[in-house]
Amino acid sequence: MTARIYRPAKTAMQSGRAKTKQWVLEFEPASPKSNDPLMGWTSSGDTKQQLRLQFPTREEAVAYAEARGIAYVVNEPHTDPLKSKSYAANFAWNKTT
C-alpha cells in the first residue's frame, strides 16, 4: 500500500492560509468504492482510506513512513509568487489590462 505525503493547498472558500502549513500523509485507495443501491451511500472495505495523519514538517512525515515500512510518494507544493498590491491599484488610471 502506497502513501501520499503532501501539503494541502488552500481551498477556494478561504482567504487566508489556514490548514496549509501542515504536511499530510494519506494512503492511496487499495480497492474501489461501491455504491449501495438502496440508500445511495458509498462504501469501501479499505479502512486505511479513513486515516489522515498531519505532521509539522515534511521530514517528520517521511521519517514516520520509513520507520513503519510504508512506501510513500512525496508531492511537493506548487509555489506561486504572490504579488501584493493595494486596493487603490484596482482603480488606477494607468494600469495595463
C-alpha positions in Angstrom: 0.0 0.0 0.0 1.4 3.4 -1.0 1.0 6.5 1.0 1.0 10.1 -0.3 2.8 12.9 1.6 1.8 16.4 0.6 1.0 19.9 1.8 -2.6 20.8 1.1 -3.5 23.8 -0.9 -5.8 26.5 0.3 -9.4 26.0 -0.6 -11.4 28.4 -2.8 -13.5 29.3 0.2 -10.6 30.6 2.3 -8.9 34.0 2.1 -6.2 33.0 4.5 -3.6 30.2 4.7 -5.3 28.2 7.4 -4.5 24.4 7.4 -1.9 24.8 4.7 1.2 24.7 6.8 0.9 21.1 7.9 2.1 18.1 5.9 -0.4 15.3 5.4 0.1 11.5 5.0 -2.8 9.7 3.3 -3.0 6.2 1.9 -3.9 5.5 -1.7 -7.1 3.5 -2.1 -6.5 -0.3 -2.3 -10.0 -1.1 -3.5 -12.6 0.8 -5.4 -15.6 2.3 -3.6 -19.0 0.8 -4.2 -22.5 2.4 -4.1 -25.3 1.0 -2.1 -28.3 0.9 -4.5 -30.9 1.2 -1.7 -29.6 4.1 0.3 -27.1 5.6 -2.2 -24.2 5.6 0.3 -20.7 5.0 -0.8 -18.8 2.3 1.0 -15.4 0.6 0.8 -13.7 -2.3 2.6 -10.4 -0.4 2.8 -10.2 1.2 6.3 -6.8 2.9 5.6 -8.6 5.4 3.4 -10.1 6.9 6.6 -6.6 7.6 8.0 -5.2 11.1 7.6 -2.1 12.0 9.6 -0.7 15.5 10.0 2.9 16.5 10.6 4.5 19.9 11.1 7.4 19.2 8.6 8.0 17.1 5.5 10.9 15.3 7.2 8.8 14.1 10.1 6.2 12.6 7.7 8.9 10.9 5.7 10.6 9.6 8.9 7.2 8.2 10.1 6.6 6.3 6.8 10.2 4.9 6.7 10.1 3.8 10.4 6.9 1.8 9.7 8.0 0.4 6.3 5.3 2.3 4.4 6.0 3.0 0.7 5.4 6.7 0.0 5.4 9.3 -2.6 6.1 13.0 -1.8 4.2 15.6 -3.7 6.0 19.0 -3.4 3.7 22.0 -3.1 3.4 24.4 -6.0 4.6 27.8 -5.1 3.2 30.8 -7.0 4.7 34.2 -6.1 2.0 36.4 -4.7 2.0 39.9 -6.0 0.9 42.3 -3.3 -1.0 45.3 -4.4 -3.2 47.9 -2.7 -6.9 48.2 -3.2 -6.4 51.5 -4.9 -4.5 49.7 -7.7 -7.8 48.4 -8.9 -8.8 52.0 -9.9 -5.5 53.3 -11.2 -5.8 55.2 -14.5 -2.5 53.9 -15.8 -3.0 50.1 -15.2 -2.4 47.7 -18.0 -5.3 45.5 -19.0 
